[in-house]
Amino acid sequence: MERLFKYFNGILNTQNDSAQNDILRALFNLIHANVPYLDQLMQSIKARRIVQLILSEKTETQIGAIRVIGELCGVSDTFIDKFVEGGCLPVLRHVAVRKGEVWAAREACWALSNIAFSTTVHVQQLIGAGVVKAMQGIVNEDYDSKIKEEAIWTLTNVCFVGNSVQLQYLMNEGILSELAFMIDKVSPKLLKQVLEAVEKLLRLGSVSKVNKVADEWMAIGGVEKMERLQEHANGEIANLVLTVLERYYQLEMIN
C-alpha cells in the first residue's frame, strides 16, 4: 500500500486535472470504506497539497479535495490536526462564503462541521479562524438553503463540543438569533440538533441566579416557535421541546 499511496501523492503533485480528480475520488472511496491503512495514507500524502487543490480553478477538483478533507476529519482528531496545520480552515471558510458556487460551498461547510465535532482545541481554532462568524453570516445572508443547513450543523456542533468560555463567546456573538431563525426551516434530523444546542445554552444560563439565556431566547421568539413544535409529528422532537419548556419556562406561560 505504501507504494500505491506514494503513487497517489505523485499524481496529486502534477498539473494533470483529470488524473488528480481520479486520485481524489479513489482516496474518498478508500476513506469512506474505512480501510485499515489511513494512517499510512496520511504519511504518504501531504495534507497541505490537498488543501491547495481546494483553490483549483476546476470545480470537480475543488469538491474532490474538500470531500477527502471532510471525510478524513470525520475519522480522527489526528487527521484534523494535520489539515489544520496544512492551512485548511481559512481556505474552507473562503469557499464556504463564496457565492455562486453552491455545491462547493455546501461541501466546505460540511467539512467544517466535521472539524467542529471534535475537541475544544479545534473549536477554538475555528473561532480564531473566523469560521463561526462566517457560518453566522451564511445563515443571516442570502445563501442557498442547503448551505444554510450545513452552516447550522457547524454552529450546533460547536455548541455541543465547546466549553463554557467558548459557549459564552457564542452567546456574545448572538448565536441564539441564528438558531431561532433556522428552527422552523430545517429537516427533523437537524431540528433535533438545533433544539439540543439551545438546551445546552439554556443550561449554561441556568447556573446564574437570573437565566439571561432563557430571557433572550424568549425575547427573540424562540419560545413561541418551540410552542408550535409541541405537536410535531416526530415524537422525539415533541418530547424534547416539552422537556425544554418545562425545565426552563413555567408551563402556564406557554399553555
Secondary structure, DSSP 8 states (H G I E B T S, - for coil): -HHHHHHHHHHHTSS-HHHHHHHHHHHHHHHHTT-TTHHHHHHHS-HHHHHHHTT-S-HHHHHHHHHHHHHHHTT-HHHHHHHHHTTHHHHHHHHHH-TT-HHHHHHHHHHHHHHHSS-HHHHHHHHHTTHHHHHHHHHHSS--HHHHHHHHHHHHHHHHH--HHHHHHHHHTTHHHHHHHHTTSS-HHHHHHHHHHHHHHHHHHTTSSS-HHHHHHHHTTHHHHHHHTTT-SSHHHHHHHHHHHHHHS-GGGT-
